[in-house]
Amino acid sequence: MRLPIIKHAVDFIEANDEDWVHESIELLEHMADAKGLKDEELETIGELMSNFYGALEVHKAIKAGTPRKEALNQFMERVVGSIN
């Protein structure tokens, strides 16, 4: 997951609607089932999906009243904590 991409996706959600991101995730899931995809392509699709899911989590925290910067930091702390 990359914080700049998550931030950019959160900006998109705030300017538009989170339904667009949900639909984008559905499309990426569908594309991942395509025959003939290379490993690198699947990794890219997975990375995009991870960032979109992260943006939705951050947006959810912001809607619940957490300041944007704090929501981003808390999310990334959870991600790093789950890796360790």
N, C-alpha and C positions, 0 to 999 in steps of 0.2 A: 504494500500500500504506500502511496506517495501523498504526503500532506498537500502539496500544491494542487494536485489533481482533485483531491477531496474538497479543498477550499473552492476550487473553480466549479465543481459540480454543485456545491452548496449554494454558490452564487446563482447558478442556473435555476435551482429549485426555488430560491427566494424570488427570482424575477419571473418565473413561470409557474410551474406546478410540479409536485413530486410525482404525479402520475406519469409524466414523461419519462422519468428515470425508471420507474417500475416497468414501463413498456419497453424501454431500452434494454433492461436486464432480461426481460422475456425474449426479446429478439436475439440477444447474445447467447442465451441458453439454447435457443433453437439453432443458431449458427454453429454452436459447438458440436452438434450432432451431424454436421455435414460430412459427407465422405471425402476423403482425400486431404483433410487438413493436416498440416505438418505440426510437429510438436511445438515449434516456436509460435505458430499461429494460435494453437490452443492455449499456450501460456499467456499470450497477449489478451485473448478473450477473457481468460480467468482473472488477469490483473485488472482489466477494465471493470469486470463484475465486482471484484473486491472493493475497488475504489467507489463504485456506485453504491454498494451496500453501506460502505463507511459513510458516505455523504448523507444517506438516508438516516443513519443512526445519529450523526451530528445534528442534522436538521430537526430530528425528533427531540433531542436534548434542548436545542435552541427554542423550539416551540413550547417546551415545558418550563422555560424561564431561565435556563442557564445561559450566561453571556457567551457569545460566539467563540471568543478566544479560549475561554475555559472549556467549552464543549469540545473544541478541537483538541486541546491538550489532554483532557480526560480520555477521549477516545484513543488517541495515540498511546497514552500510558497503558490502557487496557490491551492494546495490540502488542506492544513491546512486552508487557507482563505475560501475555499468553505464549509468546515465543520462548521466553526464558523458562 
